[in-house]
């Protein structure tokens, strides 16, 4: 069987995602780590929704949401509520960088819990332009998935060394 790269419009998408490996420290605010911030900025396209913005502004055109009162945010809404109620222009890129685990949200984020991840993924299309990207961060490769019409373009492993969990980022494009 012939392996043909999928397309979206005139763009040919990779049949096999590219892979980046970056060694860097771990910090509770993901984008405060320079190599992660720079990688993210390079992979965002156009107007970007940073759904869990934290305290580090990115050098991109971003709309920032975060429940933490100390975060630098334009909106302070639960992620699923934001995705369900957004009435503005759709985004070219959505960044999903929630607390990676319940324990993390309790210990490091003042007990602020994030929305259930599956519900977030189900609602993303309400705010994403056709052909847009979703960039997801976590301890696991939690992707949007082919069932939602996404194809993985790139994966990055941010290695923090020792017994510390690596951070995995996936870049996916919506193709249907």
LINRAHU-V453209 format. One record per helix or strand of 2 or more residues. SS is the DSSP state (H for helix, E for strand). FROM is the first residue (numbers start at 1). TO is the last residue. If there is no record, write none. Layout:
BEGIN
ss & from & to
SS & FROM & TO
SS & FROM & TO
END
This chain:
BEGIN
ss & from & to
E & 7 & 8
E & 11 & 12
E & 18 & 23
H & 30 & 32
H & 34 & 43
E & 48 & 50
E & 62 & 65
H & 79 & 85
E & 91 & 96
H & 102 & 108
H & 117 & 126
E & 128 & 138
H & 146 & 148
E & 150 & 159
E & 167 & 174
END
